[in-house]
Amino acid sequence: MGAFDVRAEARERFATEFDCLRYDSLEALLAAPAIDAIYIATPHGLHSEQCIAAAKAGKHVLVEKPMALQLPECDAMIDAAQAAGTVLVVGPSHGFDEPVQEAAKLIATNRFGPLRQITAFNFTDFMYRPRHQVELDPAQGGGVVHNQASHHFDILRRLAGQPVTEVTSLVGSWDANRRGDGAYSAFVRFRSDAAATMTYSGYGHFDSDELMGWISELGHPKDALQHGAARRRLTAMHGDEESRAKLARGFGGEAGTSPDPAAAHEHFGFVLVSCERADLRLMPDGIWIFEDDRRHFLRLPSPSGPRAGVIDELVNAVEGLCPPVQDGIWGRETVLCCEALARSSAMGRAVSIEEIKKDKEK
Ligand SMILES: NC(=O)c1ccc[n+]([C@@H]2O[C@H](COP(=O)([O-])OP(=O)(O)OC[C@H]3O[C@@H](n4cnc5c(N)ncnc54)[C@H](O)[C@@H]3O)[C@@H](O)[C@H]2O)c1
């Protein structure tokens, strides 16, 4: 095992925490024969180039979402992995959360009849966490569209087991002092006659973790009394303090600690799946099932480790046991869905995925 980051403090911390080598360049990391697979967790704009370099070096790749911002970049990543015969997985995203995967299996059995609709919403303080400028710039994939709707689309597609065909949306930028896309409401159609609504607000007012038993997105207990803390901290920052706070929160930074293992599963807010004969509500510790005449709880075992779902998917694919669900083609489709969401809002009409594909392929 080993790591490369442009920041020396991140390299040092990784080498110390995981008792492994640090490399001074990506080229040196990619040249290491002992390294089979690379996790690329750099800013969006670097994913494509680094992923292609890794595939050319014969390394399997787990690349963060969004895999890229443009379709030709996604295609080049997929082609590079195919040419090299290496695995490409896009994640982690909340499509890998255990309750999502278990609910998807239940839906696929048809035990509750066909899927009819999904209701998904998440209310967070996304807009007030310390950020680099680019993270709020829509032209560079900043804001909630590529960062957060990618999670929502992965959850919906994993649950539905079928592609999204059309999106109608309104993206919101509500805070004149904090420019950037911070919210969306969207109506999503699937290939069958099922539909979903997905809503996100990152404006730090209501916190939908309240509906998840005050368990945070990463599966840890959360203190309800911390309401408004992110906004207060940000308001008190001046000059380059925000950039420094962002670096401090990152790996190797003063404030960047590795949390204790989570007792509950990760989640992305409220998700309710309506099949013809039952509603399934996803929780951090299981799934509530509401049938015609009974409600019961399917408790899930605690997580076996952080991000176990995505690691299992990568390892199983590398060992040839099972092809990944969230591969490059999957990640490309998620990029298209996010693009449809942005375009629908800009044009004030429904936008089909086919329309985006045709335009991008011109
Ligand atoms: N899956 C999730 O839930 C989740 C959560 C947060 C971020 N992300 C994704 O992870 C990616 C990084 O986001 P972030 O918020 O951690 O960003 P960040 O800026 O905090 O961290 C990026 C890291 O990449 C390093 N880096 C920058 N340029 C580099 C280069 N050329 N070579 C090697 N290392 C380089 C930085 O020093 C930093 O350590 C984004 O694509 C984001 O969408 C995913």
The ligand as an SDF file (V2000), in Angstrom:
LIG
                    3D

 44 48  0  0  0  0  0  0  0  0999 V2000
  -18.2210    9.9940   -1.9830 N   0  0  0  0  0  0  0  0  0  0  0  0
  -18.4200   11.0090   -1.1700 C   0  0  0  0  0  0  0  0  0  0  0  0
  -19.2860   10.9790   -0.3120 O   0  0  0  0  0  0  0  0  0  0  0  0
  -17.5280   12.2240   -1.3080 C   0  0  0  0  0  0  0  0  0  0  0  0
  -17.4170   13.1390   -0.2710 C   0  0  0  0  0  0  0  0  0  0  0  0
  -16.5420   14.2170   -0.4300 C   0  0  0  0  0  0  0  0  0  0  0  0
  -15.8470   14.3720   -1.6120 C   0  0  0  0  0  0  0  0  0  0  0  0
  -16.0190   13.4700   -2.6100 N   0  0  0  0  0  0  0  0  0  0  0  0
  -15.3000   13.6140   -3.8960 C   0  0  0  0  0  0  0  0  0  0  0  0
  -13.9040   13.4980   -3.6370 O   0  0  0  0  0  0  0  0  0  0  0  0
  -13.1830   14.3690   -4.5070 C   0  0  0  0  0  0  0  0  0  0  0  0
  -12.3050   15.2750   -3.6450 C   0  0  0  0  0  0  0  0  0  0  0  0
  -13.1380   16.1110   -2.8750 O   0  0  0  0  0  0  0  0  0  0  0  0
  -12.6240   16.7450   -1.4900 P   0  0  0  0  0  0  0  0  0  0  0  0
  -13.7160   17.5600   -0.9420 O   0  0  0  0  0  0  0  0  0  0  0  0
  -12.0380   15.6640   -0.6410 O   0  0  0  0  0  0  0  0  0  0  0  0
  -11.4810   17.6950   -2.0470 O   0  0  0  0  0  0  0  0  0  0  0  0
  -10.2300   18.2200   -1.2700 P   0  0  0  0  0  0  0  0  0  0  0  0
   -9.7560   19.3810   -2.0470 O   0  0  0  0  0  0  0  0  0  0  0  0
  -10.5190   18.3600    0.1800 O   0  0  0  0  0  0  0  0  0  0  0  0
   -9.1990   17.0000   -1.3560 O   0  0  0  0  0  0  0  0  0  0  0  0
   -8.6240   16.6500   -2.5270 C   0  0  0  0  0  0  0  0  0  0  0  0
   -7.2430   16.0580   -2.2180 C   0  0  0  0  0  0  0  0  0  0  0  0
   -6.5650   15.9100   -3.4560 O   0  0  0  0  0  0  0  0  0  0  0  0
   -5.2430   16.4310   -3.3040 C   0  0  0  0  0  0  0  0  0  0  0  0
   -4.7650   16.8310   -4.6240 N   0  0  0  0  0  0  0  0  0  0  0  0
   -5.0320   17.9720   -5.3010 C   0  0  0  0  0  0  0  0  0  0  0  0
   -4.4100   17.9520   -6.4980 N   0  0  0  0  0  0  0  0  0  0  0  0
   -3.7380   16.7730   -6.5800 C   0  0  0  0  0  0  0  0  0  0  0  0
   -2.9140   16.1650   -7.5780 C   0  0  0  0  0  0  0  0  0  0  0  0
   -2.6680   16.7660   -8.7350 N   0  0  0  0  0  0  0  0  0  0  0  0
   -2.4120   14.9550   -7.2980 N   0  0  0  0  0  0  0  0  0  0  0  0
   -2.6280   14.3300   -6.1190 C   0  0  0  0  0  0  0  0  0  0  0  0
   -3.3940   14.8560   -5.1300 N   0  0  0  0  0  0  0  0  0  0  0  0
   -3.9550   16.0650   -5.3740 C   0  0  0  0  0  0  0  0  0  0  0  0
   -5.3960   17.5720   -2.3340 C   0  0  0  0  0  0  0  0  0  0  0  0
   -4.1720   17.9270   -1.7200 O   0  0  0  0  0  0  0  0  0  0  0  0
   -6.3820   16.9750   -1.3380 C   0  0  0  0  0  0  0  0  0  0  0  0
   -5.7360   16.1820   -0.3600 O   0  0  0  0  0  0  0  0  0  0  0  0
  -14.2260   15.1310   -5.3220 C   0  0  0  0  0  0  0  0  0  0  0  0
  -14.3620   14.5680   -6.6020 O   0  0  0  0  0  0  0  0  0  0  0  0
  -15.5120   14.9550   -4.5270 C   0  0  0  0  0  0  0  0  0  0  0  0
  -16.6770   14.9380   -5.3360 O   0  0  0  0  0  0  0  0  0  0  0  0
  -16.8290   12.4130   -2.4770 C   0  0  0  0  0  0  0  0  0  0  0  0
  1  2  1  0
  2  3  2  0
  2  4  1  0
  4  5  1  0
  4 44  2  0
  5  6  2  0
  6  7  1  0
  7  8  2  0
  8  9  1  0
  8 44  1  0
  9 10  1  0
  9 42  1  0
 10 11  1  0
 11 12  1  0
 11 40  1  0
 12 13  1  0
 13 14  1  0
 14 15  2  0
 14 16  1  0
 14 17  1  0
 17 18  1  0
 18 19  2  0
 18 20  1  0
 18 21  1  0
 21 22  1  0
 22 23  1  0
 23 24  1  0
 23 38  1  0
 24 25  1  0
 25 26  1  0
 25 36  1  0
 26 27  1  0
 26 35  1  0
 27 28  2  0
 28 29  1  0
 29 30  1  0
 29 35  2  0
 30 31  1  0
 30 32  2  0
 32 33  1  0
 33 34  2  0
 34 35  1  0
 36 37  1  0
 36 38  1  0
 38 39  1  0
 40 41  1  0
 40 42  1  0
 42 43  1  0
M  CHG  2   8   1  16  -1
M  END
$$$$
